[in-house]
């Protein structure tokens, strides 16, 4: 009965989402704050004016406002999920080029491409992910004819026309085997192209390069200037341990780089080096068997071993990869289960949830604001019908900045239309 009631309430809100933030008090729930700690039983989360004002045991909660209380018995509450490196909003149908802005293989530009200009807030992929508890994400285009994919953006998944929180938030470059194929067939070519691009960007920034002199066009070289100054993060996709070490060495030449490593299948081998550098990692937790020569030492214990060494790790893959936004809780849960495998290294429950909430928020520069339930944080929260890291659990209600969000999408509408053979009460296929 409780699940039916909550779903009905969410459906009603979905018809006319309020423009203003709601005051919410969820009481008697199991609350996970997202900071790496264990869940709290019989707890309250209170939101006022779009911000969290309390998250903890029921006994310490502030006075409740009339009409704000939600009975949290038998449900879980977590921060909204923050998923790194997705292509949400950049495509509708992958095989239809007119609806796909993931890559620009015929463009004259690379580093200057701006993913934020193509984000479609009405994309069904955003709606589906929102229904899965995702409230924030970083989005990026993919590299094609250049090792530089372009400039990624930070977005929210609210059901409104303004998804972009921060455009030009980071630059993505692909090295390793993928970069080698693009640059001319060898890692040496990829690193030479990368080093030359940084050199030309530095010359442009200092006024020492003529407009027609250089391999990069001026727009791409100027876009990389923000990377050199540290104003824009540099996400570097590498897998092999030796490539990871080579990228970390860039800090000696370019001290201002704000690096984030992506992929990092063999990161456990050089985990102490990564930890000492302070560079965070976005790793795919399913890289447990080698799919390429640069992943020969891949193991599902990679994430756990890096975390044990002191590395800040969010889970995700290039463009979401197999750990796409909707399935992120499942793979975080796999890392919890891994602790029960002899000689394997996984994560605690709190660490696993943090890897898809607070840690990616911190990596993106939003630590303490998103991905966590604590006073002052945004009112992004998800009410689940069970343990969110169990594959059978699902969100019942989702709030972004204190505003309850619709959970429906085109897939659900098609399901409802064709779930039985009686068509007498069904709307026309073109009715919405």
C-alpha positions as MATLAB code, in Angstrom:
seq = 'XXXXXXXXXXXXXXXXXXXXXXXXXXXXXXXXXXXXXXXXXXXXXXXXXXXXXXXXXXXXXXXXXXXXXXXXXXXXXXXXXXXXXXXXXXXXXXXXXXXXXXXXXXXXXXXXXXXXXXXXXXXXXXXXXXXXXXXXXXXXXXXXXXXXXXXXXXXXXXXXXXXXXXXXXXXXXXXXXXXXXXXXXXXXXXXXXXXXXXXXXXXXXXXXXXXXXXXXXXXXXXXXXXXXXXXXXXXXXXXXXXXXXXXXXXXXXXXXXXXXXXXXXXXXXXXXXXXXXXXXXXXXXXXXXXXXXXXXXXXXXXXXXXXXXXXXXXXXXXXXXXXXXXXXXXXXXXXXXXXXXXXXXXXXXXXXXXXXXXXXXXXXXXXXXXXXXXXXXXXXXXXXXXXXXXXXXXXXXXXXXXXXXXXXXXXXXXXXXXXXXXXXXXXXXXXX';
ca = [
       0.000    0.000    0.000;
       2.812    2.413    0.881;
       4.538    1.952   -2.465;
       1.248    2.476   -4.326;
       0.509    5.661   -2.373;
       3.943    7.150   -2.930;
       3.951    6.332   -6.629;
       0.500    7.878   -7.003;
       1.703   11.040   -5.262;
       4.739   11.223   -7.538;
       2.568   10.736  -10.627;
       0.292   13.560   -9.524;
       3.258   15.901   -9.049;
       4.551   14.867  -12.470;
       1.479   16.384  -14.142;
       2.307   19.849  -12.830;
       5.692   20.090  -11.156;
       5.749   23.061   -8.769;
       7.949   25.978   -9.717;
       8.998   26.637   -6.122;
      10.902   24.392   -3.734;
       8.846   22.449   -1.210;
       9.358   22.079    2.517;
       9.809   18.390    3.221;
      10.235   16.314    6.388;
      10.782   12.608    5.777;
      10.575   10.861    9.140;
      11.269    7.361   10.416;
      13.311    6.416    7.350;
      16.621    4.681    6.787;
      18.843    7.570    5.716;
      22.212    7.377    3.969;
      23.870   10.783    3.847;
      26.269    9.929    1.009;
      29.437   10.937    2.867;
      30.758    7.380    3.145;
      29.151    6.631    6.510;
      26.759    3.758    7.257;
      22.986    4.260    6.910;
      21.071    5.683    9.900;
      17.912    3.878   11.011;
      14.847    5.814   12.213;
      16.123    9.070   10.805;
      14.723   12.323    9.435;
      15.639   14.472    6.455;
      14.313   18.042    6.442;
      14.424   20.400    3.467;
      13.562   24.091    3.618;
      13.714   26.493    0.694;
      15.448   23.971   -1.546;
      18.243   23.241    0.964;
      18.819   20.428    3.418;
      18.590   21.731    6.988;
      18.819   18.403    8.820;
      19.706   14.769    8.155;
      20.088   12.497   11.164;
      18.279   10.637   13.962;
      14.610   11.481   14.434;
      15.254   12.834   17.922;
      17.325   15.781   16.721;
      15.064   16.888   13.859;
      13.681   20.455   13.692;
       9.990   21.217   14.152;
       7.921   19.966   11.238;
       5.766   22.242    9.167;
       2.117   21.526    8.486;
       1.723   19.436    5.364;
       5.445   18.800    4.935;
       5.728   15.377    6.603;
       6.268   12.186    4.619;
       6.119    8.876    6.480;
       9.481    7.222    5.824;
       8.664    3.867    7.432;
      10.093    1.020    5.355;
      11.779    3.317    2.832;
      15.334    4.583    2.313;
      16.439    8.159    1.632;
      19.689    9.088   -0.114;
      21.135   12.105   -1.871;
      20.449   12.296   -5.579;
      22.954   10.325   -7.644;
      25.729   12.333   -9.336;
      26.996   10.405  -12.362;
      30.301   11.375  -14.015;
      31.095   11.333  -17.726;
      27.830   10.576  -19.482;
      26.337   11.536  -22.825;
      22.923   12.336  -21.338;
      20.990   14.810  -23.444;
      23.380   14.573  -26.378;
      21.490   11.939  -28.366;
      18.067   10.442  -28.882;
      18.533    7.503  -31.276;
      22.121    6.370  -31.634;
      21.722    5.067  -35.182;
      20.037    8.268  -36.421;
      22.792   10.791  -37.046;
      20.439   13.780  -37.036;
      19.548   13.068  -33.405;
      23.074   12.210  -32.287;
      25.482   14.935  -31.126;
      27.895   12.647  -29.272;
      30.766   13.118  -31.707;
      31.726   15.448  -34.553;
      33.883   13.328  -36.815;
      33.866   15.786  -39.708;
      34.370   18.966  -37.698;
      37.330   21.301  -38.106;
      37.262   21.794  -34.339;
      38.104   19.564  -31.374;
      39.127   21.107  -28.029;
      36.821   24.081  -28.588;
      33.674   21.942  -28.995;
      31.201   22.782  -26.234;
      28.872   19.954  -25.140;
      26.569   22.358  -23.292;
      25.277   23.789  -26.592;
      23.731   20.431  -27.545;
      22.119   19.284  -24.271;
      18.421   18.546  -24.796;
      16.535   18.786  -21.512;
      13.588   16.872  -23.068;
      15.714   13.839  -23.989;
      14.116   10.588  -22.884;
      17.523    9.430  -21.632;
      17.441   12.269  -19.099;
      13.886   11.352  -18.085;
      14.786    7.676  -17.675;
      17.876    8.497  -15.611;
      15.912   10.939  -13.446;
      13.442    8.135  -12.782;
      16.421    6.053  -11.675;
      17.449    8.574   -9.014;
      20.040   10.571  -10.963;
      19.834   14.290  -10.200;
      23.194   15.646  -11.460;
      25.730   14.524  -14.068;
      28.693   15.609  -16.110;
      28.255   15.240  -19.872;
      30.800   15.151  -22.630;
      31.105   14.531  -26.316;
      33.349   11.708  -27.524;
      36.633   12.026  -29.418;
      36.596   11.073  -33.085;
      39.279   12.508  -35.374;
      41.187   14.193  -32.541;
      42.436   13.047  -29.157;
      40.487   15.994  -27.722;
      36.790   15.354  -27.214;
      35.971   18.938  -26.320;
      34.579   20.748  -23.300;
      32.143   18.920  -21.028;
      29.389   20.422  -18.892;
      27.757   19.858  -15.519;
      23.975   19.452  -15.712;
      21.000   18.808  -13.482;
      18.229   16.459  -14.536;
      15.303   18.610  -13.472;
      12.192   18.645  -15.657;
      12.726   22.216  -16.829;
      14.378   23.874  -19.847;
      17.571   24.881  -18.008;
      19.701   21.774  -17.463;
      23.183   23.310  -17.789;
      24.690   24.274  -14.426;
      28.208   24.910  -15.674;
      29.292   24.948  -19.329;
      32.904   24.359  -20.325;
      33.579   22.669  -16.984;
      36.316   20.321  -18.163;
      38.272   19.175  -21.190;
      38.513   15.477  -22.117;
      41.560   14.016  -23.853;
      42.035   10.360  -24.774;
      45.492    8.788  -24.609;
      46.531    5.138  -24.364;
      45.448    2.754  -27.132;
      42.438    4.864  -28.133;
      44.507    8.015  -28.421;
      47.223    6.148  -30.294;
      44.769    5.009  -32.981;
      43.486    8.553  -33.485;
      46.896   10.239  -33.480;
      48.671    8.000  -35.945;
      48.988    4.476  -34.580;
      51.323    4.860  -31.621;
      51.347    6.184  -28.077;
      54.345    8.261  -29.088;
      52.191   10.110  -31.627;
      49.382   10.644  -29.092;
      51.717   12.061  -26.441;
      53.499   14.216  -29.038;
      50.161   15.600  -30.239;
      49.086   16.229  -26.657;
      52.344   17.949  -25.693;
      52.275   20.079  -28.843;
      48.688   21.150  -28.142;
      49.595   22.302  -24.638;
      52.639   24.139  -25.996;
      50.560   25.946  -28.630;
      47.914   26.818  -26.039;
      50.619   28.332  -23.827;
      51.976   30.341  -26.756;
      48.496   31.674  -27.577;
      47.864   32.582  -23.951;
      51.170   34.497  -23.772;
      50.654   36.203  -27.142;
      53.670   34.499  -28.731;
      51.907   32.721  -31.609;
      50.726   34.220  -34.880;
      47.166   33.378  -35.931;
      48.218   31.039  -38.760;
      51.199   29.401  -37.106;
      50.617   25.983  -35.526;
      48.860   22.636  -35.921;
      45.846   23.631  -33.835;
      43.382   26.180  -35.126;
      43.159   29.256  -32.959;
      39.796   28.328  -31.404;
      41.099   24.968  -30.157;
      44.352   26.467  -28.888;
      42.496   29.208  -27.027;
      40.112   26.655  -25.487;
      43.068   24.794  -23.994;
      44.306   27.953  -22.313;
      41.779   27.451  -19.507;
      43.230   23.963  -18.959;
      46.766   25.300  -18.562;
      45.674   27.881  -16.006;
      43.716   25.298  -13.996;
      40.436   27.156  -14.557;
      39.152   24.109  -16.432;
      39.726   20.517  -15.338;
      41.550   18.132  -17.645;
      40.071   14.629  -17.780;
      42.600   12.179  -19.224;
      41.516    8.716  -20.333;
      44.255    6.132  -19.771;
      44.220    2.485  -18.718;
      47.790    1.068  -18.546;
      49.871    1.604  -15.427;
      52.768    3.100  -17.390;
      50.413    5.536  -19.152;
      48.975    6.587  -15.804;
      52.463    7.366  -14.502;
      53.286    9.307  -17.675;
      50.176   11.470  -17.305;
      50.886   12.163  -13.635;
      54.323   13.344  -14.741;
      52.696   16.162  -16.705;
      52.239   18.017  -13.430;
      55.988   18.540  -13.304;
      55.885   20.455  -16.599;
      52.466   22.056  -16.256;
      51.963   22.690  -12.552;
      48.604   24.368  -13.057;
      46.846   21.323  -14.512;
      43.783   20.162  -12.563;
      43.908   16.501  -13.592;
      41.274   13.783  -13.339;
      42.127   10.263  -14.503;
      39.469    8.285  -16.382;
      39.370    4.524  -16.999;
      42.489    3.508  -15.047;
      42.012   -0.279  -15.294;
      45.545   -0.867  -13.997;
      45.349    1.880  -11.406;
      45.782   -0.555   -8.525;
      49.372   -1.188   -9.656;
      50.315    2.483   -9.190;
      47.698    3.307   -6.548;
      50.254    4.762   -4.137;
      51.578    7.062   -6.885;
      48.058    8.256   -7.742;
      47.259    8.831   -4.069;
      50.461   10.827   -3.549;
      49.582   13.051   -6.523;
      46.143   13.871   -5.142;
      44.622   13.282   -8.577;
      41.101   11.771   -8.417;
      39.892    8.897  -10.566;
      36.737    7.959  -12.452;
      36.981    4.183  -12.890;
      34.814    1.539  -14.507;
      34.156   -1.089  -11.787;
      33.498   -3.836  -14.332;
      36.972   -3.885  -15.862;
      37.757   -7.308  -14.411;
      39.034   -9.072  -17.542;
      41.383   -7.674  -20.206;
      39.595   -6.485  -23.326;
      42.788   -4.916  -24.696;
      46.537   -5.093  -24.159;
      46.444   -2.011  -21.941;
      44.070   -3.839  -19.578;
      46.034   -7.045  -19.052;
      46.149   -6.453  -15.291;
      42.475   -5.477  -14.991;
      40.699   -6.743  -11.898;
      37.366   -5.991  -10.293;
      39.349   -5.295   -7.116;
      40.862   -2.248   -8.834;
      38.490    0.296   -7.256;
      38.718   -1.204   -3.762;
      42.507   -1.329   -3.847;
      42.784    2.274   -5.006;
      40.376    3.453   -2.297;
      42.348    1.472    0.298;
      45.489    3.293   -0.913;
      43.840    6.680   -0.383;
      42.733    7.497   -3.942;
      39.480    9.416   -4.401;
      37.454    7.216   -6.778;
      34.093    7.752   -8.437;
      32.694    4.944  -10.526;
      31.713    5.413  -14.140;
      33.083    4.874  -17.605;
      33.849    6.986  -20.646;
      30.450    8.409  -21.667;
      28.817    6.347  -18.941;
      30.045    3.093  -20.474;
      28.531   -0.071  -19.097;
      27.987    1.709  -15.802;
      25.381    3.983  -17.310;
      23.421    6.418  -15.153;
      20.431    4.151  -14.510;
      22.544    1.123  -13.547;
      25.144    2.876  -11.385;
      23.606    1.708   -8.060;
      23.751   -1.897   -9.227;
      27.469   -1.726   -9.934;
      28.153    0.139   -6.710;
      26.373   -2.720   -4.969;
      28.590   -5.214   -6.776;
      31.600   -3.608   -5.098;
      29.959   -4.148   -1.701;
      29.373   -7.814   -2.505;
      32.988   -8.129   -3.651;
      34.090   -7.837   -0.047;
      32.682  -11.340    0.504;
      34.904  -12.876   -2.180;
      38.133  -14.346   -0.731;
      41.207  -12.190   -1.429;
      39.115   -9.603   -3.314;
      38.913   -5.916   -2.427;
      35.601   -4.102   -2.568;
      34.006   -1.142   -0.827;
      31.953   -0.717    2.311;
      28.290    0.128    1.751;
      28.898    3.773    2.625;
      31.960    4.014    0.358;
      30.017    2.464   -2.521;
      27.159    4.949   -2.236;
      29.658    7.815   -1.953;
      31.270    6.679   -5.231;
      28.049    7.598   -7.079;
      27.022   10.607   -4.967;
      29.454   12.737   -2.967;
      32.742   11.680   -4.589;
      31.794   12.586   -8.201;
      30.344   15.841   -6.851;
      33.662   16.595   -5.141;
      35.622   15.756   -8.287;
      33.456   18.207  -10.235;
      34.027   20.972   -7.696;
      30.682   20.679   -5.889;
      31.760   18.980   -2.684;
      29.311   19.610    0.145;
      26.711   21.051   -2.234;
      25.532   17.980   -4.127;
      25.631   14.229   -3.574;
      25.325   14.558    0.210;
      22.600   15.137    2.803;
      23.869   17.723    5.260;
      22.858   21.233    6.283;
      23.381   23.678    3.441;
      23.466   21.067    0.682;
      20.987   21.218   -2.183;
      17.666   19.500   -1.578;
      18.477   16.684   -4.009;
      17.119   13.511   -2.472;
      15.667   10.187   -3.511;
      13.125    8.071   -1.638;
      13.686    4.375   -2.436;
      11.463    1.384   -1.769;
      14.448   -0.544   -0.397;
      18.237   -0.617   -0.187;
      19.288    1.542   -3.177;
      22.300   -0.673   -3.909;
      20.077   -3.730   -4.329;
      19.135   -4.340   -7.954;
      15.465   -4.925   -7.037;
      15.043   -1.478   -5.429;
      13.635    1.543   -7.242;
      13.019    5.238   -6.548;
       9.545    6.218   -5.366;
      10.055    9.977   -5.343;
      12.881   12.255   -6.528;
      13.536   15.865   -5.495;
      15.954   18.310   -7.133;
      16.598   21.557   -5.240;
      13.564   20.692   -3.125;
      11.257   20.402   -6.143;
       9.616   17.011   -6.656;
      10.246   15.642  -10.125;
       8.138   13.554  -12.524;
       9.382    9.985  -12.848;
       7.601    9.083  -16.071;
       9.112    8.697  -19.517;
       8.168    7.497  -22.991;
       9.156    3.922  -22.194;
       6.725    3.828  -19.269;
       3.940    5.305  -21.370;
       4.464    2.652  -24.035;
       4.480   -0.034  -21.340;
       1.204    1.214  -19.945;
      -0.385    1.425  -23.377;
       0.462   -2.114  -24.443;
       0.498   -4.017  -21.146;
      -2.779   -5.793  -22.039;
      -4.702   -6.603  -25.211;
      -7.798   -4.557  -24.333;
      -7.457   -1.393  -26.394;
     -10.876    0.091  -25.635;
      -9.585    2.453  -22.926;
      -6.249    3.355  -24.478;
      -5.351    6.777  -25.873;
      -4.323    7.164  -29.455;
      -0.657    6.409  -30.097;
      -0.037   10.074  -30.898;
      -1.679   11.372  -27.689;
       0.659   12.502  -24.850;
];
